[in-house]
């Protein structure tokens, strides 16, 4: 139907505006995330549906485990190859900690740390120099005397009826002559001389390296300790500092006490050997003092060596030395050692023996030397940390 024009004076009604609920909802694309197209994804259309993550793959797990095993083997091989260097570093650190109480004692007397370190280090060098001057000349003299006496020994052997009979039966002198005149003998002797020279040079180089490392560690011991304490959480730093100071004091006290015991052994041995008339008394006394530093067996080694040297001079002199060292070792074990060490290390005697055995098996003489203070440090940690924690559970 056609609608005519609106009469005059009538206002037309506007068309109704649809409400928000009646408006059609239009999908609006996010300005940052475009709308995903309908249909399969490209990787699903061409390569199929993706599988599980590779992190859960047995192949990847096995590959990672194999790489871990190879890395562990490489690290173990590196430790084995650098064992000598590791031993030098451990011994240098041990000596630095042991010499630190002497440096602190001099510092409390008014010296600054550098002059105190210089005095202590010069004392160590003087001890080694005295040891070398006391040992090398007697050894060289004995070797020269033995070389000069070799012809006489050979003549005595040739005059012996038993040697003559063996030579007639087996041709010993002919074989000895053939060996001496052999063209390979100079090469063998040269190889032995080169090998001995390499051993001596290696020992000298190791000794110099040890002294240098000890000097460096002794000079920077405080900064090393502070750096390591910085790795500890702040809430536990003060307690760790107190425990580390006690451990270092214990190690220093052990080294100082061991040196005092060795000094007593050397002085008493020198007095006895001088009175008894044993040749090279000073050198033998220094051998006793050095071997006495080795726990458990060091004193016995020194006593057997000195008694054997005295026995070469005369039978009564060797027996007298054996009796003296037997009595002295009892006095040292039951009187001197407990009095000197009672303020240094708090370790049960059984633990001391076991620690020295394990240390000697792992690192030889060096391990036996550092095993007892390490056992004391472990005992301190157990007493101050583990046992109180177990008591609170």
C-alpha positions in Angstrom: 0.0 0.0 0.0 1.3 3.4 -0.9 1.5 5.9 1.9 0.8 9.4 1.0 2.5 12.5 2.2 2.3 13.2 6.0 -0.3 15.8 6.8 0.8 19.2 7.8 1.9 19.6 11.5 2.7 15.9 12.0 6.3 15.0 13.0 7.6 11.7 11.5 8.7 9.0 14.1 12.4 7.9 13.6 13.2 4.3 12.8 14.0 2.2 16.0 17.8 1.7 16.7 18.6 -1.9 17.4 20.1 -2.6 20.9 23.5 -3.9 21.6 22.0 -7.4 22.3 20.3 -7.3 18.9 23.4 -6.3 16.9 25.0 -9.1 15.0 28.4 -10.2 16.5 31.2 -9.7 14.0 34.6 -11.6 14.4 37.2 -9.0 14.8 40.9 -10.0 14.2 43.4 -9.0 16.9 45.9 -6.5 15.6 48.7 -8.6 17.0 47.5 -12.1 16.4 46.1 -12.7 12.9 43.2 -15.1 12.6 44.2 -18.7 11.9 42.9 -20.0 8.6 40.6 -22.8 8.5 41.7 -26.2 7.5 44.8 -28.4 8.3 48.1 -26.7 9.4 51.0 -26.8 6.9 53.1 -29.2 9.0 50.0 -31.5 9.4 49.2 -31.3 5.6 52.7 -32.2 4.4 54.5 -34.0 7.3 51.7 -35.4 9.5 50.8 -34.7 13.1 53.9 -33.8 15.3 55.0 -36.5 17.7 56.1 -36.3 21.3 58.9 -34.0 22.4 62.4 -35.3 22.0 63.2 -34.7 25.7 61.3 -37.9 26.4 62.9 -39.9 23.7 65.0 -42.9 24.8 67.5 -42.2 22.1 68.2 -38.7 23.4 68.4 -39.9 27.0 70.9 -42.6 26.0 72.9 -40.1 24.0 73.0 -37.6 26.9 74.0 -40.4 29.4 76.8 -41.5 27.0 78.1 -38.0 26.7 78.0 -37.7 30.5 80.0 -40.9 30.9 82.6 -39.6 28.4 83.0 -36.3 30.2 83.4 -38.1 33.5 86.1 -40.4 32.0 87.9 -37.4 30.5 87.8 -35.6 33.9 89.1 -38.7 35.7 91.9 -39.0 33.1 92.8 -35.4 33.5 93.0 -35.8 37.3 95.3 -38.9 36.9 97.6 -37.1 34.4 97.9 -34.0 36.7 98.3 -36.0 39.9 101.8 -34.8 40.5 100.7 -31.1 40.2 97.7 -31.7 42.4 100.0 -33.3 45.1 102.4 -30.3 44.8 99.5 -27.8 45.3 98.2 -29.8 48.3 101.6 -30.0 49.9 102.3 -26.3 49.3 98.9 -25.3 50.8 99.5 -27.7 53.8 103.0 -26.1 54.4 101.6 -22.6 54.1 98.9 -23.3 56.6 101.5 -24.9 58.9 103.9 -22.0 58.6 101.2 -19.4 59.1 101.3 -19.6 63.0 105.0 -18.7 62.9 104.2 -15.7 60.7 101.3 -14.7 63.0 103.6 -15.0 66.0 106.1 -12.6 64.4 103.4 -10.3 63.4 102.2 -10.1 67.0 105.7 -9.0 67.9 105.4 -5.9 65.8 106.6 -7.0 62.4 104.4 -6.5 59.3 103.3 -9.6 57.4 105.8 -9.4 54.5 108.9 -9.2 56.7 107.5 -12.0 58.9 106.9 -14.2 55.8 110.4 -13.5 54.6 112.0 -14.5 57.9 110.0 -17.7 58.1 110.7 -18.6 54.5 114.4 -17.9 54.9 114.4 -20.2 57.9 112.9 -23.0 55.8 115.4 -22.5 53.0 118.2 -22.5 55.6 117.0 -25.8 57.0 117.0 -27.4 53.5 120.5 -26.0 52.8 121.8 -27.3 56.1 120.3 -30.7 55.3 122.0 -30.8 51.9 125.3 -29.7 53.3 125.2 -32.3 56.0 124.1 -35.2 53.7 125.8 -34.6 50.3 129.5 -34.6 51.5 129.3 -37.8 53.5 127.4 -39.6 50.7 130.0 -38.4 48.1 132.9 -39.4 50.3 131.4 -42.9 50.9 130.8 -43.4 47.2 134.4 -42.4 46.3 135.7 -44.7 49.1 133.6 -47.5 47.7 134.9 -47.0 44.2 138.5 -46.9 45.4 137.9 -50.1 47.4 136.3 -52.1 44.5 139.7 -53.5 43.2 140.5 -54.8 46.7 137.0 -56.4 46.9 137.6 -58.1 43.6 141.0 -59.5 44.7 139.5 -60.8 47.9 136.8 -62.5 45.8 139.3 -64.1 43.5 141.3 -65.4 46.5 138.1 -67.0 48.0 138.1 -70.8 47.5 134.4 -70.9 47.0 134.5 -68.3 44.3 137.3 -70.2 42.6 135.3 -73.4 42.6 132.2 -71.6 41.2 134.3 -70.0 38.6 135.8 -73.4 37.6 132.3 -74.9 37.4 130.3 -72.1 35.8 132.9 -69.7 34.3 131.8 -66.6 36.4 134.9 -64.6 35.7 134.6 -65.2 32.0 131.0 -64.1 31.9 131.9 -61.0 34.0 134.7 -60.2 31.6 132.4 -60.6 28.6 129.9 -58.3 30.2 132.5 -55.7 31.0 134.0 -55.7 27.5 130.6 -55.8 25.8 129.9 -53.0 23.3 126.4 -52.5 24.8 127.8 -51.6 28.3 128.6 -47.9 27.5 125.1 -47.5 26.2 123.6 -49.1 29.3 125.7 -46.9 31.6 124.9 -43.8 29.6 121.2 -44.6 29.8 121.5 -45.1 33.5 123.3 -41.8 34.0 120.7 -40.0 31.9 117.9 -41.6 33.8 119.5 -40.7 37.2 120.1 -37.1 36.0 116.5 -36.8 34.9 115.3 -38.1 38.3 117.6 -35.6 40.1 116.5 -32.7 37.9 112.8 -33.6 38.4 113.3 -33.7 42.1 115.1 -30.4 42.1 112.4 -28.8 39.9 109.6 -30.2 42.1 111.4 -28.8 45.2 111.7 -25.3 43.7 108.1 -25.4 42.6 107.0 -26.4 46.0 108.9 -23.6 47.7 107.5 -21.0 45.2 103.9 -22.3 45.7 104.3 -22.3 49.5 105.5 -18.7 49.4 102.6 -17.6 47.2 100.0 -19.4 49.4 101.6 -18.0 52.5 101.4 -14.5 51.2 97.8 -14.7 50.0 96.4 -17.0 52.7 94.1 -14.4 54.1 92.7 -13.3 50.7 92.1 -17.0 49.7 90.2 -17.6 52.9 88.0 -14.5 52.4 87.3 -15.5 48.8 86.2 -19.0 49.8 84.1 -17.6 52.6 82.3 -15.3 50.1 80.9 -18.4 48.4 79.1 -19.4 51.7 75.6 -18.0 52.2 75.6 -14.8 54.4 73.5 -16.5 57.1 76.1 -19.2 57.7 79.2 -17.2 57.0 80.2 -16.3 60.6 79.8 -19.9 61.8 81.8 -21.1 58.8 84.5 -18.5 59.5 84.8 -19.7 63.1 85.0 -23.3 62.1 87.5 -22.6 59.3 89.7 -20.6 61.7 89.7 -23.5 64.2 90.5 -26.0 61.5 93.4 -23.8 60.2 94.7 -23.3 63.8 94.5 -27.1 64.3 96.5 -27.8 61.1 99.1 -25.1 62.0 99.4 -26.5 65.5 99.8 -30.0 64.1 102.6 -29.0 61.8 104.3 -26.9 64.5 104.0 -29.8 67.0 105.3 -32.3 64.5 108.3 -30.1 63.7 109.0 -29.7 67.5 108.9 -33.5 68.0 111.2 -34.0 65.0 113.6 -31.3 66.3 113.7 -33.1 69.7 114.4 -36.4 68.0 117.2 -34.9 65.9 118.9 -33.1 68.8 118.8 -36.1 71.1 120.0 -38.4 68.3 122.9 -36.0 67.5 123.9 -35.9 71.2 123.9 -39.7 71.4 125.6 -40.4 68.1 128.3 -37.8 68.9 129.0 -39.3 72.4 129.0 -42.9 70.9 131.5 -41.9 68.2 129.4 -42.7 65.2 130.7 -41.1 62.0 128.7 -38.4 60.3 126.6 -37.9 63.4 125.1 -34.6 62.1 123.9 -36.1 58.8 122.4 -39.1 60.5 120.7 -36.9 63.1 119.1 -34.9 60.3 117.9 -38.1 58.7 116.2 -39.0 61.9 114.6 -35.6 62.2 113.3 -35.7 58.7 112.0 -39.2 58.8 110.4 -38.6 62.2 107.9 -36.2 60.4 106.3 -39.2 58.8 103.5 -40.6 61.0 103.6 -44.1 62.4 106.6 -45.5 60.5 108.9 -42.5 60.1 110.7 -42.9 63.4 111.2 -46.6 62.8 112.7 -46.0 59.3 115.2 -43.4 60.7 116.2 -45.7 63.6 116.7 -48.7 61.3 118.8 -46.6 58.8 121.0 -45.1 61.5 121.5 -48.4 63.3 122.5 -50.1 60.0 125.1 -47.4 59.3 126.5 -47.7 62.8 126.5 -51.5 62.4 128.8 -51.1 59.4 131.3 -49.4 61.7 131.1 -52.0 64.5 128.7 -54.5 66.0 128.6 -53.1 69.5 127.9 -49.6 68.1 125.0 -50.8 66.0 123.5 -52.6 69.0 123.9 -49.5 71.1 122.1 -47.4 68.5 119.3 -49.9 68.2 118.8 -49.9 72.0 118.9 -46.1 72.2 116.2 -45.7 69.5 114.0 -48.4 70.9 114.0 -46.6 74.3 113.6 -43.2 72.7 110.6 -44.2 70.6 108.8 -45.4 73.7 109.5 -42.0 75.4 108.3 -40.1 72.3 105.1 -42.1 71.8 104.0 -42.0 75.4 105.5 -38.8 76.8 106.5 -36.3 74.2 103.9 -36.8 71.5 100.8 -36.5 73.8 102.1 -33.4 75.6 103.0 -31.6 72.4 99.9 -32.6 70.4 97.2 -32.3 73.1 96.3 -28.7 72.0 96.7 -29.3 68.3 94.5 -32.1 67.1 91.6 -33.7 68.9 91.5 -37.1 67.3 91.3 -40.6 68.8 94.4 -42.7 68.5 92.5 -45.4 66.5 91.3 -42.7 64.0 94.8 -41.4 63.8 96.2 -44.7 62.7 93.4 -45.4 60.3 93.7 -41.9 58.7 97.4 -42.3 58.3 97.0 -45.7 56.7 94.4 -44.4 54.2 96.4 -41.3 53.4 99.6 -43.3 52.9 97.8 -45.7 50.6 96.2 -42.9 48.5 99.1 -40.4 48.2 102.1 -42.1 49.8 104.1 -40.1 52.4 102.3 -36.9 51.5 98.9 -38.5 52.2 100.2 -39.8 55.5 101.4 -36.3 56.5 98.1 -34.5 55.7 95.7 -37.4 56.8 95.7 -36.6 60.5 94.8 -32.9 60.3 92.2 -33.8 57.6 90.7 -36.3 60.0 90.7 -33.7 62.8 88.9 -31.3 60.5 86.3 -33.9 59.6 85.9 -34.7 63.3 85.3 -31.0 64.1 82.6 -30.7 61.4 80.9 -33.8 62.7 81.0 -32.6 66.3 79.8 -29.1 65.5 77.3 -29.6 62.7 76.2 -33.2 62.3 75.7 -34.2 66.0 73.8 -31.1 67.0 71.5 -31.5 64.0 70.9 -35.2 64.8 70.1 -34.2 68.4 67.3 -31.8 67.3 65.6 -34.5 65.2 
